[in-house]
Amino acid sequence: MQAVRAARLGHARQLLDATDLDIAQVARASGFASPFHFSRAFRERFGVPPSAYRSG
């Protein structure tokens, strides 16, 4: 299950880098049912929330 989560988060990071999709759209496109769950998982993995990652 950790490998699946890592793949989803990697895909989400690519979407944040390459698209203008909003956070909820990135969450859905990466296989997360909830943007809140996605944001928490992203922050745990990369140390910053998705919005801060994109702006940084």
PEBELHU-V750574 format. One record per pair of residues at least 24 apart in sequence whose C-alpha atoms are under 10 Angstrom apart, sorted by the first residue. I is the first residue (numbers start at 0). GAP is how many residues later the second one is. Records with the same first field share a line. If there is no record, write none. Layout:
# PEBELHU-V750574
I->GAP ; GAP
This chain:
# PEBELHU-V750574
3->27
4->25 ; 26 ; 27 ; 33 ; 36 ; 37 ; 40
5->35 ; 36 ; 39
6->24
7->24 ; 30 ; 34
8->29 ; 30 ; 32 ; 33 ; 36 ; 37
9->32 ; 35 ; 36
11->26 ; 30 ; 38
12->29 ; 33 ; 37 ; 40 ; 41
14->39
15->34 ; 35 ; 37 ; 38 ; 39
16->36 ; 37 ; 38
17->36
18->35
19->34
21->28 ; 29
22->27 ; 28 ; 31
25->24
